[in-house]
């Protein structure tokens, strides 16, 4: 069975998909290293907080699949927000 893409509804366009080059993750790692060197105490504290929160989510939501998925997704939405503040030269805390 072959699946054909459905055309977008009349008057609507399909969303644009951005491509990411293979070296882009290394750019992100360099940016993370730069953040760590710029403010090591806050970076390590934030990392420890995320590690503990991730463990707590896993421990308490493991048996409830829906809660686990929602909690994990929300958990990972916080980091880009903090990073965006750093890029704007605003304090992360």
Protein Blocks (a to p, Z undefined) as FASTA:
>chain_A
ZZddddddehiacdddddddfklmmmmmmmmmmmmmmmmmlmmmmmmmmmmmmmmmmmmm
mmmmklmmmmmmmmmmmmmmmmmmmmnopafZZ
